[in-house]
Amino acid sequence: MTDQEMPHLMLGRIIRAQRELAALPMRELAAAVGISNPYLSQIERGLRAPSDAVLNAIADSLETSVQRLYADAGFVEPLSEDQAEPAALPAQIEAANELTATQRRALLEVYRGFVDANAVRRARTTRAKP
């Protein structure tokens, strides 16, 4: 198996493990996400990579984040304490008193999801180049 295929396989295994930990039958998760059982099975076995929309729905149904799934699968490295993410925007979001705590968390999740998605795309492009 090539390095490029490994993260998809790991992503599928992580999704399956999370589903099993949540005691969710495959049919139930597939229905919640809005996909077929065979498609979810292919994702869990690493045969197909889910679209961003499907992965978002899976993460929501499993009460986790796409960022966490990507990091666990090895698509992106989890941020360490000393790695500086642009601090200005997250700090401004946290300081936005006109938003509720839930809205601030959601906005930070979206922001970090975009940052991670871009890192995944860059990693895929780098791996695809000979």
PyMOL commands that place a pseudoatom at each C-alpha (Angstrom):
pseudoatom trace, name=CA, resn=MET, resi=1, chain=A, elem=C, hetatm=0, pos=[0.000, 0.000, 0.000]
pseudoatom trace, name=CA, resn=THR, resi=2, chain=A, elem=C, hetatm=0, pos=[1.379, 3.425, -0.911]
pseudoatom trace, name=CA, resn=ASP, resi=3, chain=A, elem=C, hetatm=0, pos=[1.782, 6.308, 1.507]
pseudoatom trace, name=CA, resn=GLN, resi=4, chain=A, elem=C, hetatm=0, pos=[-0.955, 8.151, -0.391]
pseudoatom trace, name=CA, resn=GLU, resi=5, chain=A, elem=C, hetatm=0, pos=[-3.524, 5.393, 0.263]
pseudoatom trace, name=CA, resn=MET, resi=6, chain=A, elem=C, hetatm=0, pos=[-2.698, 4.864, 3.933]
pseudoatom trace, name=CA, resn=PRO, resi=7, chain=A, elem=C, hetatm=0, pos=[-4.497, 7.936, 5.351]
pseudoatom trace, name=CA, resn=HIS, resi=8, chain=A, elem=C, hetatm=0, pos=[-7.762, 6.913, 3.635]
pseudoatom trace, name=CA, resn=LEU, resi=9, chain=A, elem=C, hetatm=0, pos=[-7.480, 3.447, 5.121]
pseudoatom trace, name=CA, resn=MET, resi=10, chain=A, elem=C, hetatm=0, pos=[-6.755, 4.917, 8.546]
pseudoatom trace, name=CA, resn=LEU, resi=11, chain=A, elem=C, hetatm=0, pos=[-9.638, 7.376, 8.205]
pseudoatom trace, name=CA, resn=GLY, resi=12, chain=A, elem=C, hetatm=0, pos=[-12.018, 4.498, 7.500]
pseudoatom trace, name=CA, resn=ARG, resi=13, chain=A, elem=C, hetatm=0, pos=[-10.722, 2.499, 10.461]
pseudoatom trace, name=CA, resn=ILE, resi=14, chain=A, elem=C, hetatm=0, pos=[-11.111, 5.503, 12.745]
pseudoatom trace, name=CA, resn=ILE, resi=15, chain=A, elem=C, hetatm=0, pos=[-14.666, 6.117, 11.555]
pseudoatom trace, name=CA, resn=ARG, resi=16, chain=A, elem=C, hetatm=0, pos=[-15.534, 2.448, 12.144]
pseudoatom trace, name=CA, resn=ALA, resi=17, chain=A, elem=C, hetatm=0, pos=[-13.955, 2.505, 15.613]
pseudoatom trace, name=CA, resn=GLN, resi=18, chain=A, elem=C, hetatm=0, pos=[-15.799, 5.708, 16.547]
pseudoatom trace, name=CA, resn=ARG, resi=19, chain=A, elem=C, hetatm=0, pos=[-19.085, 4.239, 15.279]
pseudoatom trace, name=CA, resn=GLU, resi=20, chain=A, elem=C, hetatm=0, pos=[-18.543, 1.071, 17.294]
pseudoatom trace, name=CA, resn=LEU, resi=21, chain=A, elem=C, hetatm=0, pos=[-17.594, 3.052, 20.420]
pseudoatom trace, name=CA, resn=ALA, resi=22, chain=A, elem=C, hetatm=0, pos=[-20.825, 5.001, 20.014]
pseudoatom trace, name=CA, resn=ALA, resi=23, chain=A, elem=C, hetatm=0, pos=[-22.668, 1.673, 19.671]
pseudoatom trace, name=CA, resn=LEU, resi=24, chain=A, elem=C, hetatm=0, pos=[-24.182, 2.866, 16.393]
pseudoatom trace, name=CA, resn=PRO, resi=25, chain=A, elem=C, hetatm=0, pos=[-25.165, 0.199, 13.893]
pseudoatom trace, name=CA, resn=MET, resi=26, chain=A, elem=C, hetatm=0, pos=[-23.890, 0.882, 10.385]
pseudoatom trace, name=CA, resn=ARG, resi=27, chain=A, elem=C, hetatm=0, pos=[-27.433, 1.291, 9.066]
pseudoatom trace, name=CA, resn=GLU, resi=28, chain=A, elem=C, hetatm=0, pos=[-28.213, 3.901, 11.693]
pseudoatom trace, name=CA, resn=LEU, resi=29, chain=A, elem=C, hetatm=0, pos=[-25.094, 5.960, 10.983]
pseudoatom trace, name=CA, resn=ALA, resi=30, chain=A, elem=C, hetatm=0, pos=[-25.627, 5.710, 7.217]
pseudoatom trace, name=CA, resn=ALA, resi=31, chain=A, elem=C, hetatm=0, pos=[-29.223, 6.921, 7.638]
pseudoatom trace, name=CA, resn=ALA, resi=32, chain=A, elem=C, hetatm=0, pos=[-28.147, 9.780, 9.899]
pseudoatom trace, name=CA, resn=VAL, resi=33, chain=A, elem=C, hetatm=0, pos=[-25.501, 10.858, 7.386]
pseudoatom trace, name=CA, resn=GLY, resi=34, chain=A, elem=C, hetatm=0, pos=[-27.805, 10.391, 4.392]
pseudoatom trace, name=CA, resn=ILE, resi=35, chain=A, elem=C, hetatm=0, pos=[-25.723, 7.811, 2.550]
pseudoatom trace, name=CA, resn=SER, resi=36, chain=A, elem=C, hetatm=0, pos=[-26.202, 4.148, 1.680]
pseudoatom trace, name=CA, resn=ASN, resi=37, chain=A, elem=C, hetatm=0, pos=[-24.928, 1.288, 3.829]
pseudoatom trace, name=CA, resn=PRO, resi=38, chain=A, elem=C, hetatm=0, pos=[-22.606, 0.042, 1.047]
pseudoatom trace, name=CA, resn=TYR, resi=39, chain=A, elem=C, hetatm=0, pos=[-21.067, 3.508, 0.658]
pseudoatom trace, name=CA, resn=LEU, resi=40, chain=A, elem=C, hetatm=0, pos=[-20.422, 3.762, 4.422]
pseudoatom trace, name=CA, resn=SER, resi=41, chain=A, elem=C, hetatm=0, pos=[-18.954, 0.264, 4.372]
pseudoatom trace, name=CA, resn=GLN, resi=42, chain=A, elem=C, hetatm=0, pos=[-16.587, 1.270, 1.561]
pseudoatom trace, name=CA, resn=ILE, resi=43, chain=A, elem=C, hetatm=0, pos=[-15.531, 4.363, 3.514]
pseudoatom trace, name=CA, resn=GLU, resi=44, chain=A, elem=C, hetatm=0, pos=[-14.890, 2.311, 6.649]
pseudoatom trace, name=CA, resn=ARG, resi=45, chain=A, elem=C, hetatm=0, pos=[-12.802, -0.207, 4.693]
pseudoatom trace, name=CA, resn=GLY, resi=46, chain=A, elem=C, hetatm=0, pos=[-10.762, 2.585, 3.103]
pseudoatom trace, name=CA, resn=LEU, resi=47, chain=A, elem=C, hetatm=0, pos=[-11.971, 1.774, -0.400]
pseudoatom trace, name=CA, resn=ARG, resi=48, chain=A, elem=C, hetatm=0, pos=[-13.533, 5.195, -0.962]
pseudoatom trace, name=CA, resn=ALA, resi=49, chain=A, elem=C, hetatm=0, pos=[-12.697, 8.619, 0.355]
pseudoatom trace, name=CA, resn=PRO, resi=50, chain=A, elem=C, hetatm=0, pos=[-15.744, 10.522, 1.602]
pseudoatom trace, name=CA, resn=SER, resi=51, chain=A, elem=C, hetatm=0, pos=[-16.538, 13.948, 0.234]
pseudoatom trace, name=CA, resn=ASP, resi=52, chain=A, elem=C, hetatm=0, pos=[-16.128, 16.901, 2.558]
pseudoatom trace, name=CA, resn=ALA, resi=53, chain=A, elem=C, hetatm=0, pos=[-19.913, 17.077, 3.049]
pseudoatom trace, name=CA, resn=VAL, resi=54, chain=A, elem=C, hetatm=0, pos=[-20.166, 13.380, 3.910]
pseudoatom trace, name=CA, resn=LEU, resi=55, chain=A, elem=C, hetatm=0, pos=[-17.198, 13.557, 6.270]
pseudoatom trace, name=CA, resn=ASN, resi=56, chain=A, elem=C, hetatm=0, pos=[-18.749, 16.576, 8.009]
pseudoatom trace, name=CA, resn=ALA, resi=57, chain=A, elem=C, hetatm=0, pos=[-22.014, 14.665, 8.443]
pseudoatom trace, name=CA, resn=ILE, resi=58, chain=A, elem=C, hetatm=0, pos=[-20.164, 11.597, 9.762]
pseudoatom trace, name=CA, resn=ALA, resi=59, chain=A, elem=C, hetatm=0, pos=[-18.204, 13.725, 12.237]
pseudoatom trace, name=CA, resn=ASP, resi=60, chain=A, elem=C, hetatm=0, pos=[-21.394, 15.443, 13.427]
pseudoatom trace, name=CA, resn=SER, resi=61, chain=A, elem=C, hetatm=0, pos=[-23.173, 12.104, 13.858]
pseudoatom trace, name=CA, resn=LEU, resi=62, chain=A, elem=C, hetatm=0, pos=[-20.230, 10.697, 15.810]
pseudoatom trace, name=CA, resn=GLU, resi=63, chain=A, elem=C, hetatm=0, pos=[-20.006, 13.871, 17.916]
pseudoatom trace, name=CA, resn=THR, resi=64, chain=A, elem=C, hetatm=0, pos=[-16.441, 14.610, 16.877]
pseudoatom trace, name=CA, resn=SER, resi=65, chain=A, elem=C, hetatm=0, pos=[-14.817, 17.009, 14.447]
pseudoatom trace, name=CA, resn=VAL, resi=66, chain=A, elem=C, hetatm=0, pos=[-13.470, 16.608, 10.946]
pseudoatom trace, name=CA, resn=GLN, resi=67, chain=A, elem=C, hetatm=0, pos=[-10.267, 18.156, 12.252]
pseudoatom trace, name=CA, resn=ARG, resi=68, chain=A, elem=C, hetatm=0, pos=[-9.936, 15.359, 14.804]
pseudoatom trace, name=CA, resn=LEU, resi=69, chain=A, elem=C, hetatm=0, pos=[-10.688, 12.635, 12.240]
pseudoatom trace, name=CA, resn=TYR, resi=70, chain=A, elem=C, hetatm=0, pos=[-8.088, 14.070, 9.826]
pseudoatom trace, name=CA, resn=ALA, resi=71, chain=A, elem=C, hetatm=0, pos=[-5.474, 14.356, 12.576]
pseudoatom trace, name=CA, resn=ASP, resi=72, chain=A, elem=C, hetatm=0, pos=[-6.114, 10.815, 13.850]
pseudoatom trace, name=CA, resn=ALA, resi=73, chain=A, elem=C, hetatm=0, pos=[-5.872, 9.447, 10.294]
pseudoatom trace, name=CA, resn=GLY, resi=74, chain=A, elem=C, hetatm=0, pos=[-2.546, 11.153, 9.682]
pseudoatom trace, name=CA, resn=PHE, resi=75, chain=A, elem=C, hetatm=0, pos=[-3.704, 13.600, 7.030]
pseudoatom trace, name=CA, resn=VAL, resi=76, chain=A, elem=C, hetatm=0, pos=[-2.487, 16.485, 9.145]
pseudoatom trace, name=CA, resn=GLU, resi=77, chain=A, elem=C, hetatm=0, pos=[-0.289, 16.664, 12.172]
pseudoatom trace, name=CA, resn=PRO, resi=78, chain=A, elem=C, hetatm=0, pos=[-2.119, 17.674, 15.351]
pseudoatom trace, name=CA, resn=LEU, resi=79, chain=A, elem=C, hetatm=0, pos=[-1.072, 21.119, 16.503]
pseudoatom trace, name=CA, resn=SER, resi=80, chain=A, elem=C, hetatm=0, pos=[1.422, 21.018, 19.334]
pseudoatom trace, name=CA, resn=GLU, resi=81, chain=A, elem=C, hetatm=0, pos=[1.516, 23.614, 22.073]
pseudoatom trace, name=CA, resn=ASP, resi=82, chain=A, elem=C, hetatm=0, pos=[4.442, 25.443, 20.491]
pseudoatom trace, name=CA, resn=GLN, resi=83, chain=A, elem=C, hetatm=0, pos=[2.992, 25.511, 16.969]
pseudoatom trace, name=CA, resn=ALA, resi=84, chain=A, elem=C, hetatm=0, pos=[1.556, 28.914, 16.368]
pseudoatom trace, name=CA, resn=GLU, resi=85, chain=A, elem=C, hetatm=0, pos=[-1.718, 29.057, 14.533]
pseudoatom trace, name=CA, resn=PRO, resi=86, chain=A, elem=C, hetatm=0, pos=[-2.471, 32.610, 13.520]
pseudoatom trace, name=CA, resn=ALA, resi=87, chain=A, elem=C, hetatm=0, pos=[-3.444, 33.793, 16.968]
pseudoatom trace, name=CA, resn=ALA, resi=88, chain=A, elem=C, hetatm=0, pos=[-5.223, 36.972, 15.988]
pseudoatom trace, name=CA, resn=LEU, resi=89, chain=A, elem=C, hetatm=0, pos=[-8.352, 35.449, 14.459]
pseudoatom trace, name=CA, resn=PRO, resi=90, chain=A, elem=C, hetatm=0, pos=[-9.023, 32.759, 17.102]
pseudoatom trace, name=CA, resn=ALA, resi=91, chain=A, elem=C, hetatm=0, pos=[-8.371, 35.328, 19.840]
pseudoatom trace, name=CA, resn=GLN, resi=92, chain=A, elem=C, hetatm=0, pos=[-10.789, 37.767, 18.224]
pseudoatom trace, name=CA, resn=ILE, resi=93, chain=A, elem=C, hetatm=0, pos=[-13.436, 35.059, 17.930]
pseudoatom trace, name=CA, resn=GLU, resi=94, chain=A, elem=C, hetatm=0, pos=[-12.986, 34.140, 21.603]
pseudoatom trace, name=CA, resn=ALA, resi=95, chain=A, elem=C, hetatm=0, pos=[-13.303, 37.813, 22.554]
pseudoatom trace, name=CA, resn=ALA, resi=96, chain=A, elem=C, hetatm=0, pos=[-16.478, 38.388, 20.503]
pseudoatom trace, name=CA, resn=ASN, resi=97, chain=A, elem=C, hetatm=0, pos=[-18.978, 39.012, 23.311]
pseudoatom trace, name=CA, resn=GLU, resi=98, chain=A, elem=C, hetatm=0, pos=[-21.777, 39.541, 20.793]
pseudoatom trace, name=CA, resn=LEU, resi=99, chain=A, elem=C, hetatm=0, pos=[-21.637, 35.776, 20.082]
pseudoatom trace, name=CA, resn=THR, resi=100, chain=A, elem=C, hetatm=0, pos=[-22.751, 33.020, 22.408]
pseudoatom trace, name=CA, resn=ALA, resi=101, chain=A, elem=C, hetatm=0, pos=[-20.220, 30.479, 23.653]
pseudoatom trace, name=CA, resn=THR, resi=102, chain=A, elem=C, hetatm=0, pos=[-21.732, 27.887, 21.315]
pseudoatom trace, name=CA, resn=GLN, resi=103, chain=A, elem=C, hetatm=0, pos=[-21.458, 30.243, 18.346]
pseudoatom trace, name=CA, resn=ARG, resi=104, chain=A, elem=C, hetatm=0, pos=[-17.822, 31.004, 19.178]
pseudoatom trace, name=CA, resn=ARG, resi=105, chain=A, elem=C, hetatm=0, pos=[-16.986, 27.273, 19.402]
pseudoatom trace, name=CA, resn=ALA, resi=106, chain=A, elem=C, hetatm=0, pos=[-18.753, 26.624, 16.090]
pseudoatom trace, name=CA, resn=LEU, resi=107, chain=A, elem=C, hetatm=0, pos=[-16.928, 29.472, 14.367]
pseudoatom trace, name=CA, resn=LEU, resi=108, chain=A, elem=C, hetatm=0, pos=[-13.569, 28.250, 15.681]
pseudoatom trace, name=CA, resn=GLU, resi=109, chain=A, elem=C, hetatm=0, pos=[-14.411, 24.723, 14.518]
pseudoatom trace, name=CA, resn=VAL, resi=110, chain=A, elem=C, hetatm=0, pos=[-15.221, 25.980, 11.021]
pseudoatom trace, name=CA, resn=TYR, resi=111, chain=A, elem=C, hetatm=0, pos=[-12.052, 28.063, 10.899]
pseudoatom trace, name=CA, resn=ARG, resi=112, chain=A, elem=C, hetatm=0, pos=[-9.850, 25.177, 12.029]
pseudoatom trace, name=CA, resn=GLY, resi=113, chain=A, elem=C, hetatm=0, pos=[-11.679, 22.821, 9.662]
pseudoatom trace, name=CA, resn=PHE, resi=114, chain=A, elem=C, hetatm=0, pos=[-10.814, 25.070, 6.719]
pseudoatom trace, name=CA, resn=VAL, resi=115, chain=A, elem=C, hetatm=0, pos=[-7.192, 25.331, 7.853]
pseudoatom trace, name=CA, resn=ASP, resi=116, chain=A, elem=C, hetatm=0, pos=[-6.945, 21.529, 8.167]
pseudoatom trace, name=CA, resn=ALA, resi=117, chain=A, elem=C, hetatm=0, pos=[-8.716, 20.926, 4.844]
pseudoatom trace, name=CA, resn=ASN, resi=118, chain=A, elem=C, hetatm=0, pos=[-6.176, 23.162, 3.131]
pseudoatom trace, name=CA, resn=ALA, resi=119, chain=A, elem=C, hetatm=0, pos=[-3.342, 21.258, 4.819]
pseudoatom trace, name=CA, resn=VAL, resi=120, chain=A, elem=C, hetatm=0, pos=[-4.865, 17.970, 3.603]
pseudoatom trace, name=CA, resn=ARG, resi=121, chain=A, elem=C, hetatm=0, pos=[-5.099, 19.301, 0.042]
pseudoatom trace, name=CA, resn=ARG, resi=122, chain=A, elem=C, hetatm=0, pos=[-1.476, 20.463, 0.173]
pseudoatom trace, name=CA, resn=ALA, resi=123, chain=A, elem=C, hetatm=0, pos=[-0.383, 17.064, 1.525]
pseudoatom trace, name=CA, resn=ARG, resi=124, chain=A, elem=C, hetatm=0, pos=[-2.300, 15.237, -1.236]
pseudoatom trace, name=CA, resn=THR, resi=125, chain=A, elem=C, hetatm=0, pos=[-0.715, 17.458, -3.877]
pseudoatom trace, name=CA, resn=THR, resi=126, chain=A, elem=C, hetatm=0, pos=[2.743, 16.900, -2.425]
pseudoatom trace, name=CA, resn=ARG, resi=127, chain=A, elem=C, hetatm=0, pos=[2.278, 13.103, -2.311]
pseudoatom trace, name=CA, resn=ALA, resi=128, chain=A, elem=C, hetatm=0, pos=[0.905, 12.997, -5.868]
pseudoatom trace, name=CA, resn=LYS, resi=129, chain=A, elem=C, hetatm=0, pos=[3.990, 14.705, -7.330]
pseudoatom trace, name=CA, resn=PRO, resi=130, chain=A, elem=C, hetatm=0, pos=[6.738, 12.291, -8.442]
for i in range(1, 130): cmd.bond("trace and resi %d" % i, "trace and resi %d" % (i + 1))
show_as sticks, trace
zoom trace
